[in-house]
Amino acid sequence: MTTAVVFDYGFGNVRSMVRALSNLGVDTTLTSDYRQALEADGLVVPGVGAFAACMDGLKQVDGDRVIYDRIRAGRPVLGVCVGEQIMFEHGHEHGADAEGVGLIGGSVDLLDADVVPHMGWDTVDAAPGSVLLKGVEQERFYFVHSYAAMAVSAADTARFEIDFADATEHVSWCEYGRSRFVAAYEHGPLSATQFHPEKSGDAGAQLLKNWIATF
């Protein structure tokens, strides 16, 4: 049976993700155990709240090591909401610069909009060839966030002994206020969404099916 771990490090609406994956027939465990997280077919890294606090919580339970080890081995990882944001190199909140996991080049910054957070349903400009968004390119997804990555650059993953080789990078975008931000990211075994697929109805369920199919 296909297995997945939703990584429990104290930050994330984890129960809804466990339920969403279980409803798709995946044997899903909520845990912070390194071995279980490493060996599952898929790993979801959720996240809510502040970038720096999420990174601190992740490191306290060796979550960053789990992510590096899985990506190094070509095993699928899906970051969601702040779980996407911390995959970037840096996060800027309240004037502070926090270091992220560093698998995506760039930084996470405050949205430039008259009203934040960006909350509710919105469309995504799907990247050509996106695996995650196949079949739901025109659908709406559920967002709740005040910060996002506005650009993607090359990351120095060699320092983690990670080589994405010739894997194609797919970046999907969304616009809110005066910001154009990364809504979804795919690069080899690493996937991430700024929106919440587990709260996005049928479209979110299809995205999760697409991700599960990569196991």
C-alpha positions, 0 to 999 in steps of 0.5 A: 500500500502507498504510504505517506507521512505528514511531518508533525513539527508543531506548525501546520493544519495537519489533520486536514492533510492526513484526512485528504491523503487517507481519503485517496487511499494512502496509508498516512501517518502523522509523525516527527519520527525521522525513520518513518519520514525518511522511508515513507513513499511521500512526505508532506511538510506543512506549515503555518505562522512565521517563517523563522518559527517554522524553521526553528521547529523543523530543525528541533526535530531534524526535519531539515535533515529528513528533507535533504536526505529524501531529496538526495535519494529522489524521494518525493517531498511536498511542502504546503503553505509555509512548508513551501516558503521554507524551501527557499533560501531566506524569509524576511518577516518583521525586519528579520532575515531567517535562513530557510531549507535552501532548496529553492533560490530566492526569498519570501517577502510581504505581499504588496497589496492593500489588504493582507492576508491573501485569503480565499480562492484564486486561480493559478497560472500553471507552468507548461508541463506541470505534473501537479496541476495536470487536469486542473490548470484552470481551477481555483485553489484556497490561499491563506498567506501574507508572505510569498516568494516573488521570484525564483533563482538558482539555489546552491544545492551542492552544499547539501550534496544534492544534484537535481541533474537534468530535472525540469523546474516548473514554476506556477504563479498567482497574482494578488494586489501588486504582487506576482508570486510563486503558487506552486513549484516542482523540481525533481522530487521536490514539490511545493504549493503556496495554496492548501490543496487539502482545503481546495475541494476536488481540484486540490484532491486531483493535485494530490492524486497527481503528486501521489502518482509520482511515488 
